[in-house]
Amino acid sequence: MRRLRLALAAPRPAAGLTSEWRLVDGLRTHTRRAADPGTGAPPVVLVHGLAVSHRYLTPLAVALAPTHPVYVPDLPGFGLSAHPAGAYDVLRHAEHLAAWFAAYRLPAACVLGHSFGAEVAAALAARHPGLVRALVLAGPTSDPAARTRRGQFVRWLVDTLREDPWQAPILLRDVADARPWRVYATLSHSVRNAIEADAARVTAPTLVVTGARDPVVPAAWRDRLARLAPHARAAAVPGAAHNVATTAPVAVAAAVRALLAPSLRKVP
């Protein structure tokens, strides 16, 4: 299947995506990226979730690449990035991402975080507002109604029944790369993190988007989080479950472009 081959292609070039590594805070950090299409549009940075990597965000990167420079870094310990001794918590991942911005000398970008990556993206936007031109929280964990390891695990099990099966080999590869202990430790950090506190501090235009069939992030939690952020709105993608960025990349890419459109009109 083409989508699976593309997701597993790194570090080989594929569909205009290439891989590179830079030293960030002493860690060799992998980034999958698409070249600048020359449109003048701001870059989009995609931040993956806790058991995964750049791989499952490849469909969204390809969908965004015709109009935006796209960067998909692997967080420390995940994908093709180096493994630190321990599992980073949300804030440490956010600070690593801020250092990654400095390493690339990126201007303010649209930062899209999915699942646990949404927690990292919200923490980055709250603490480093100058780096975040716009924020997309896609399937943001974790709903306070299930903010335990068991609660999240049960919801993820339900979600597996709603996801496209072609994603399974990607998840298995990502968990093998990260090691199960790191996934478990990162989940422990996630359920101790209150994303709503960071969302309330975000000054950038924000979109909270989920799949309409997402059992991990139900509509009530999505809408509540959108109300907490000062400049946010909520949206749902019909038919999609938790991995909305993977299974509905065209719809999510369109939502990103719509979020950025007002600010683009202000650029001379």
Disulfide bonds with the S-S distance in Angstrom:
none
